[in-house]
Amino acid sequence: MTQPSPADTLRAAAHHIEQQLLHIPDGPWRSDGDNGVHCHDGQAASAHLSPYPTSVYIAAMGPVTGRAIARWLGSWTGMSLDEAAAMPEDLRHALAVARAILGEDQP
């Protein structure tokens, strides 16, 4: 099986995030300092409660962060990318993030 190109991996991860953002409340999200995560309008962002500090982490990784990550990953896709060649360290990090989002093993 052929491995996807780095650009395809980055594009797929950005698309995956964008698709997930269609189904969750808008951000920013805030932790209530206990076990709840709330949307900008005060509504609960999740039907279940998460223990502190998990709730703080979930709030930090809410839709605002997701959109920023999707834009960052997508910003690399217009370039010629070859993992066999020298790549900027930022690109290597972007690929690691993209693969983690997609649930892929790291090479």
ABEGO torsion letter per residue (X at the ends): XBBBBAAAAAAAAAAAAAAAAAABBBOBBBBAGBABBBBAAGBBABABBBBOAAAAAAAAABAAAAAAAAAAAAAAAABBBBAABBBBAAAAAAAAAAAAAAGBBBX
